[in-house]
Amino acid sequence: MELVLDKGLRVKLEALYGGSVMRIGILTGGGDCPGLNAVIRAVTRKGIQEGDNILGILYGWKGMITGQHEELTLRAVSGLIHRGGTILHTSRTNPFKEEEGGEKVVATFKRLGLDALVAIGGEDTLGVAHTLFKEYDLPVVGVPKTIDNDLSGTDVTFGFDTAVSIATEAIDRLHTTAESHDRVMVVEVMGRHAGWIAVHSGMAGGADVILIPERPFDLDEVSEAISARHARGKSFSIIVIAEGARFDSKNDKGHVKQTEDLDEFGHVRLGGIGHFLANAIEERTGFETRVTVLGHVQRGGTPTAHDRVLATLFGVRAHDLVREGKFGMMSAVVNGRIGDVTLEEAVKELRTVDMKLFQIASIFSG
Ligand code: F6P
């Protein structure tokens, strides 16, 4: 049964809880990510504890157009902390691709009787949240989600630790085959614009070469590095490459993509550069070279303990922001502590890999 927060009920609840009660919508947009359910649980549990009424908006921004939603009760969020994906489903819908999309979102917000909205997402979802706040005065707060870890304003996003752990485990396992068969193993990880997953998993897994979108790479240099390593007596090599990495100007063919189609935010579907690289290395060095594309395995399944805790802290902070009326803000980790930043700051530019970290990782290459 849906609890409609009409005026009479609101007054009764406010008397019961000794303060104002709010009807808060929550949505998840963009790619799924380990920890989404932990945020949904945290906002719901804390909200209900303080007398609020929490509404799950289905399919991200699409739900704010169609109005698809479900009431989030304590029972609905029970047993969620360890579950991957999102019980609210997600989409890459950009409401501003529709005529009067912003007005439609505002109309749905009013129709559902919402007082505030919590948007959990990455650059695209939070970019929409920022525009809705700035141009439509929508009371929205954000929570930073992405395995790519490329949002500004926060030291880290939830989901990243899980993706790095999965990629590191994969590299560990691929070492076995690389060593046994004297092969070069190329591991393609996610990372559309930023190579955080590649650098962290590459460092943790002891990769011999790490290739990231921020640094176009020279095929000859990579092949020579592999040959030099083998000349020193090593019989195998591991190369970690981010899906968004590119060859330098000599060989650049643009991004390697799976289709020519763009999503509603103008992104191509990446994937496959590992195969190009492997063929080129095999041809140039003569070493047998194999590829593993980790793909969505990095986003699926249970979040690490770190991501469960981070997602919970982000959710609690997001609810605080709503309660304090600090709209247009996002939960964040600022200098190692849970805090908040403006959505404007979070989406103004992507946070790419720190080149000092990349240089440190390079000490262990070859
Ligand atoms: O932004 C996160 C991410 O996992 C990127 O690394 C990747 O390019 C993209 O999402 C893939 O999205 P989808 O699953 O929609 O193809």
Boltz pocket constraint, residues with backbone or C-beta under 6 A from the ligand:
constraints:
  - pocket:
      binder: B
      contacts: [[A, 31], [A, 32], [A, 122], [A, 146], [A, 147], [A, 148], [A, 190], [A, 191], [A, 192], [A, 243], [A, 268], [A, 269], [A, 270], [A, 299]]
      max_distance: 6.0
